[in-house]
């Protein structure tokens, strides 16, 4: 059975990622998101199938300077323990390190660009596009910005 890691930041990115839960049962899977009061309830449902990284964003730069290297190291440890064949992500910053770690180990990366972006690239999209094995957009208009992307419609 293929091992698939589903990873995203909390909030809207996680809401989009969880739209894929119908396919979780088809894989040996792991969910990775940020540890926050809004995500702790997932532990009761997914038990050992979920793991957390530190929450942080570039709006709080001092904290982010600590969170970024910590999450990179923790991502590396989680990756080595789980040994996924594929990474599936809806962004944002929380997934970047994991995607690059996956590419170092020659694993597949599937990135789904945010539903919220209709005419502009996200920073995460810009970072992951060059390494993604499959880059999916949810709006046809995004194909102009990401010519190698695949339009699959909305995941909602």
C-alpha positions in Angstrom: 0.0 0.0 0.0 1.3 3.4 -1.0 2.4 5.7 1.9 1.0 9.2 1.4 1.6 12.2 3.6 -1.1 14.9 3.5 0.4 18.2 4.8 -0.9 21.8 5.1 -0.9 24.9 7.3 -3.9 25.3 9.5 -7.0 27.3 8.5 -8.2 27.4 5.0 -5.3 25.3 3.7 -6.2 22.6 6.1 -9.9 22.9 5.2 -9.0 22.3 1.6 -6.7 19.4 2.5 -9.4 17.7 4.5 -11.7 17.7 1.4 -9.5 14.8 0.4 -10.3 12.7 3.5 -12.5 10.5 1.3 -9.3 9.0 -0.2 -7.3 8.7 3.0 -8.5 5.1 3.5 -6.9 4.1 0.1 -3.5 4.7 1.6 -1.2 4.2 4.5 -1.4 7.9 5.4 -0.2 10.6 7.7 -1.6 14.1 8.2 0.7 16.9 9.1 -0.5 20.4 10.1 0.3 23.1 12.6 -0.4 22.7 16.3 -3.0 25.1 17.4 -6.1 25.0 19.5 -8.2 24.8 16.3 -6.4 21.7 15.1 -6.0 19.7 18.4 -9.4 18.1 18.0 -8.1 16.2 15.0 -6.0 14.0 17.3 -9.1 12.4 18.8 -10.3 11.3 15.3 -7.0 10.5 13.6 -4.9 9.4 16.6 -1.4 8.3 15.4 -2.3 9.3 11.8 -1.7 13.0 12.6 1.4 14.9 13.6 2.0 18.5 14.3 4.5 21.2 13.4 4.8 24.5 15.2 2.4 27.2 14.1 3.9 30.4 12.8 3.8 32.9 10.0 5.9 35.6 8.6 3.6 38.3 10.1 5.3 37.5 13.4 8.9 37.5 12.1 10.8 37.1 15.4 8.8 33.9 16.3 9.0 32.8 12.6 12.8 32.9 12.7 12.6 30.2 15.5 9.7 28.2 14.0 11.1 27.8 10.5 14.3 25.9 11.4 12.5 23.9 14.1 9.8 22.9 11.6 12.5 21.9 9.0 14.2 19.6 11.5 10.9 18.1 12.7 9.7 17.7 9.1 12.9 15.8 8.4 12.4 13.5 11.4 8.7 12.9 10.6 9.7 12.1 7.0 12.3 9.6 8.0 10.0 7.9 10.4 7.0 7.6 8.1 8.9 7.3 4.8 6.1 8.4 2.4 6.0 7.6 -1.3 4.0 10.8 -2.0 3.5 14.2 -0.4 0.1 15.8 -1.1 -0.2 19.4 0.0 -2.5 22.4 -0.3 0.1 24.8 1.2 1.2 27.1 2.7 4.6 27.7 4.4 4.3 24.6 6.6 4.7 22.3 3.6 7.7 23.8 1.8 10.4 22.0 3.8 8.6 18.7 3.6 8.2 19.0 -0.2 11.9 19.7 -0.7 12.9 16.9 1.7 10.7 14.6 -0.4 12.5 15.6 -3.6 15.9 15.0 -2.1 14.7 11.4 -1.4 13.1 11.2 -5.0 9.6 11.0 -3.7 6.6 12.4 -5.5 5.1 15.8 -4.7 1.5 16.8 -5.5 0.7 20.4 -4.9 -2.8 21.9 -5.0 -2.8 25.6 -5.4 -5.1 27.5 -3.1 -8.7 27.9 -4.1 -8.4 31.5 -2.9 -6.0 32.5 -5.7 -7.7 33.2 -9.0 -5.2 35.5 -10.7 -2.0 35.6 -8.7 0.6 33.1 -7.7 1.1 32.3 -4.0 4.5 32.3 -2.5 4.2 28.6 -1.7 3.1 27.9 -5.3 6.2 29.8 -6.6 8.4 27.7 -4.4 6.9 24.3 -5.1 6.1 24.7 -8.8 9.6 23.9 -10.0 9.8 20.6 -8.0 6.2 19.4 -8.1 5.5 16.2 -10.0 1.9 17.3 -10.3 0.8 20.9 -9.8 -3.0 21.3 -9.7 -4.8 24.6 -10.0 -8.5 25.0 -9.0 -9.2 27.8 -11.5 -8.6 27.7 -15.3 -7.3 31.3 -15.1 -4.3 30.0 -13.2 -3.1 28.0 -16.1 -1.7 31.2 -17.6 0.5 31.6 -14.6 1.5 27.9 -14.2 1.7 26.5 -17.8 2.6 23.0 -16.7 -0.2 22.9 -14.1 -3.3 20.7 -14.4 -6.8 22.1 -14.0 -8.9 19.7 -12.0 -11.7 22.0 -10.8 -12.4 22.7 -7.2 -11.8 20.3 -4.3 -14.8 21.7 -2.4 
